[in-house]
């Protein structure tokens, strides 16, 4: 048993390479690998415990709790890395060489990685978007479910997860539907035929809106007469909702179904496209053409 331990010690003390004054042995790399694996695992466990057990007792919303947990995890990882370097016996001057190497790598090929990581930190600190927000960026619309170090995960209405690089939120216009308030106003266009009682249309649209459980009573729905168009009178129903911010199509569809039924009940019609055709008086020669026979 003693011989086996001595053999194992000799194997672990084999120097693989040197960096500055520090010799990296098999034991050094094995120790760092195990330490980093445990560090990242424990930091994730601590983050989850902090969010679900400690911060859940406060009045902070879920997005802010997740931001605090992520920043705390990064702090734990940085402290753990410093402890790993010290306990592994790595000379601090070696870190200067590593930092210079990493800097060159960032300069040549890791710009996007560094950009996304720094953008992720800015998102967590400034909180322009949070977990649960409904956003639209670069044509991608959905709910934010995770803000990571490299990218943010957005789930669309089709239950498709799209990972958007964090740098996009710094360089492109981001539409956040629920940044300051959960209420959003939706516009439903309606066109009625000429000759229709406009006040009757207004009452019908307001009644349809008030009967929809997903439409807020305050702010109250409103109806606007937009214009007298070529094909009919254009109205606009304005409604507020906080429960269907992420399902605009469903809300508009349900309102359109109810409007169609209400118009049919009141014998109101929707206009068809109308065009006036003017035919000029052009004389037309209706005489039959004379037959020309070839001479034999």
C-alpha positions in Angstrom: 0.0 0.0 0.0 2.9 2.3 0.8 4.5 1.6 -2.5 1.2 2.4 -4.3 0.9 5.7 -2.5 4.5 6.6 -3.4 4.0 5.8 -7.0 0.8 7.9 -7.1 2.6 10.8 -5.5 5.4 10.6 -8.1 2.8 10.6 -10.9 1.0 13.6 -9.4 4.3 15.5 -9.1 5.2 15.1 -12.7 5.7 18.6 -14.2 3.6 19.1 -17.4 4.7 22.6 -18.2 6.0 25.8 -16.7 4.5 29.3 -16.9 6.9 31.8 -15.5 8.2 30.6 -12.1 5.2 28.3 -11.6 5.4 24.6 -12.5 2.1 23.0 -13.4 2.0 19.4 -12.3 -0.6 16.7 -12.8 -1.8 17.4 -9.2 -2.1 21.2 -9.9 -4.3 20.7 -13.0 -6.4 18.0 -11.2 -6.8 20.2 -8.2 -7.9 23.2 -10.3 -10.3 21.1 -12.3 -12.0 19.7 -9.3 -12.0 23.0 -7.4 -13.5 24.9 -10.4 -16.2 22.2 -10.9 -17.2 22.4 -7.2 -17.0 26.2 -7.3 -19.4 26.6 -10.2 -21.8 24.0 -8.8 -21.9 25.5 -5.3 -22.3 29.0 -6.7 -25.4 27.9 -8.7 -26.8 26.2 -5.6 -26.2 29.4 -3.5 -27.8 31.5 -6.2 -30.9 29.3 -6.2 -31.1 29.3 -2.4 -30.7 33.0 -2.2 -33.5 33.6 -4.7 -36.0 31.0 -3.5 -35.4 31.1 0.2 -34.0 34.5 1.2 -35.1 37.1 -1.4 -38.5 35.5 -1.8 -39.4 36.8 1.6 -38.8 40.4 0.4 -41.0 42.6 -1.8 -38.6 42.4 -4.7 -40.1 41.2 -8.0 -38.8 38.0 -9.6 -36.6 39.8 -12.1 -34.8 41.9 -9.5 -34.3 38.8 -7.3 -32.7 37.0 -10.2 -30.4 39.9 -11.0 -29.2 40.0 -7.3 -28.7 36.3 -7.3 -26.7 36.4 -10.6 -24.4 39.2 -9.4 -23.9 37.4 -6.1 -22.9 34.3 -8.0 -20.3 36.2 -10.0 -18.8 37.6 -6.8 -18.6 34.1 -5.3 -16.9 32.8 -8.5 -14.3 35.6 -8.5 -13.5 35.0 -4.8 -13.3 31.3 -5.4 -10.9 31.8 -8.3 -8.6 33.9 -6.1 -8.7 31.2 -3.4 -7.9 28.5 -6.0 -4.9 30.4 -7.3 -3.6 31.0 -3.8 -4.1 27.4 -2.6 -2.7 25.9 -5.8 0.6 27.7 -5.3 0.5 29.6 -8.5 2.8 32.6 -8.6 0.7 35.8 -9.0 3.2 37.1 -11.6 2.0 34.1 -13.7 -1.4 35.7 -13.8 0.1 38.7 -15.6 1.2 36.4 -18.4 -2.2 34.7 -18.5 -4.0 38.1 -18.4 -1.8 39.3 -21.3 -2.6 36.1 -23.3 -6.3 36.4 -22.6 -6.1 40.1 -23.6 -4.6 39.2 -27.0 -7.3 36.5 -27.4 -10.0 39.0 -26.7 -8.4 41.4 -29.1 -8.4 38.9 -31.9 -11.2 36.5 -31.5 -13.1 37.0 -28.2 -14.6 40.4 -28.7 -18.1 39.2 -29.0 -17.8 37.0 -25.9 -16.4 39.9 -23.9 -19.0 42.2 -25.3 -21.9 39.9 -24.5 -20.6 39.3 -21.0 -20.2 43.0 -20.2 -23.6 43.7 -21.8 -25.1 41.0 -19.5 -23.6 42.7 -16.4 -25.1 46.0 -17.6 -28.5 44.4 -18.0 -28.4 42.9 -14.5 -27.3 46.2 -13.0 -29.4 48.7 -14.9 -32.3 46.3 -15.4 -33.7 47.7 -18.7 -35.4 44.3 -18.9 -36.2 41.7 -16.3 -37.4 38.1 -16.0 -41.0 38.0 -17.1 -40.9 41.1 -19.3 -42.5 41.0 -22.7 -40.0 42.4 -25.2 -39.5 42.8 -28.9 -35.9 43.0 -30.2 -34.7 42.4 -33.7 -38.0 41.0 -34.8 -38.1 38.5 -31.9 -41.0 38.9 -29.6 -41.6 36.9 -26.4 -41.2 36.7 -22.7 -37.8 36.9 -20.9 -37.2 33.7 -18.9 -33.4 33.8 -18.3 -30.7 36.4 -18.4 -27.3 34.7 -18.7 -23.7 35.8 -18.9 -23.7 35.5 -22.7 -27.3 35.6 -23.9 -30.9 36.2 -22.8 -33.5 33.4 -23.4 -36.8 34.5 -24.8 -39.8 32.2 -25.2 -42.2 33.1 -28.0 -46.0 32.3 -28.0 -45.2 29.2 -30.1 -43.2 27.9 -27.0 -39.9 28.3 -29.0 -36.9 29.4 -27.0 -34.7 31.9 -28.7 -31.3 32.9 -27.2 -30.5 36.5 -28.1 -26.9 37.8 -27.5 -26.8 40.4 -24.7 -25.0 42.8 -27.0 -28.2 43.2 -29.1 -29.9 44.9 -26.2 -27.2 47.5 -26.1 -27.0 48.3 -29.9 -30.7 47.8 -31.1 -34.0 49.4 -30.1 -35.7 47.2 -27.6 -39.5 47.4 -27.1 -40.3 46.4 -23.5 -44.1 46.0 -23.2 -44.0 45.7 -19.4 -41.0 47.8 -18.3 -42.8 50.4 -16.3 -46.4 49.0 -16.1 -48.1 45.8 -16.8 -51.0 47.6 -18.6 -50.8 47.9 -22.4 -53.3 49.6 -24.7 -54.4 47.8 -27.9 -56.0 49.2 -31.0 -58.8 47.3 -32.8 -59.7 48.9 -36.2 -63.4 48.6 -37.3 -65.0 49.8 -40.5 -68.7 50.4 -40.9 -70.8 51.1 -44.0 -71.9 54.6 -44.9 -75.4 55.3 -43.6 -74.7 53.5 -40.3 -75.6 55.2 -37.1 -72.2 56.2 -35.8 -73.4 56.5 -32.2 -74.9 53.0 -32.4 -71.5 51.7 -33.5 -69.8 53.5 -30.6 -72.2 51.9 -28.1 -71.7 48.4 -29.6 -67.9 48.7 -29.5 -67.9 49.9 -25.9 -70.3 47.1 -24.9 -68.2 44.5 -26.5 -65.1 45.8 -24.7 -66.7 46.0 -21.3 -68.0 42.4 -21.7 -64.5 41.1 -22.3 -63.0 39.9 -19.0 -59.4 40.6 -20.2 -60.2 44.3 -20.9 -59.5 46.6 -17.9 -62.3 48.8 -16.7 -59.8 51.4 -15.7 -58.5 52.9 -17.9 -61.8 52.7 -19.6 -62.2 51.5 -23.2 -62.7 54.3 -25.8 -63.9 54.6 -29.4 -62.4 56.9 -31.9 -64.0 57.9 -35.3 -60.8 57.9 -37.3 -61.8 58.9 -40.8 -64.4 58.8 -43.6 -62.6 56.4 -45.9 -63.1 55.4 -49.5 -65.0 52.3 -48.6 -66.6 53.2 -45.2 -66.4 54.9 -41.9 -63.3 53.9 -40.0 -63.5 53.5 -36.2 -60.8 52.4 -33.7 -61.6 50.6 -30.4 -59.0 51.3 -27.7 -58.8 48.9 -24.9 -56.3 48.3 -22.0 -55.2 44.9 -20.8 -52.7 43.5 -18.3 -53.6 39.8 -18.5 -53.0 39.3 -22.3 -50.0 41.5 -22.9 -48.2 38.4 -24.2 -51.2 37.3 -26.4 -52.2 40.4 -28.4 -53.5 38.2 -31.2 -55.9 36.3 -28.9 -57.4 39.4 -27.4 -57.9 41.2 -30.8 -59.4 38.0 -32.2 -61.9 37.6 -29.4 -63.0 41.2 -29.7 -63.4 40.9 -33.5 -65.6 37.8 -33.0 -67.8 39.7 -30.5 -68.0 42.7 -32.8 -69.0 40.6 -35.8 -71.8 39.0 -33.7 -73.0 42.3 -32.4 -73.1 43.9 -35.8 -75.1 40.9 -37.2 -77.6 41.2 -34.2 -78.2 44.9 -35.1 -78.3 44.2 -38.9 -75.2 46.3 -39.4 -73.0 45.6 -42.3 -69.3 45.8 -43.1 -68.5 47.6 -46.3 -67.0 46.0 -49.4 -64.4 47.8 -51.4 -66.1 50.2 -53.8 -64.8 51.6 -57.1 -66.5 53.8 -59.6 -66.0 52.8 -63.2 -66.5 55.5 -65.9 -67.0 54.3 -69.5 -66.4 56.9 -72.2 -68.8 57.2 -75.1 -66.7 55.8 -77.9 -68.5 55.1 -81.2 -68.4 51.5 -82.2 -68.8 50.4 -85.7 -71.1 47.3 -85.6 -71.4 46.9 -89.4 -70.3 43.4 -90.6 -67.1 43.3 -92.5 -67.5 42.9 -96.3 -66.3 39.6 -97.7 -63.6 39.9 -100.2 -63.4 37.0 -102.6 -60.3 36.2 -104.5 -60.7 36.3 -108.3 -60.2 33.1 -110.0 
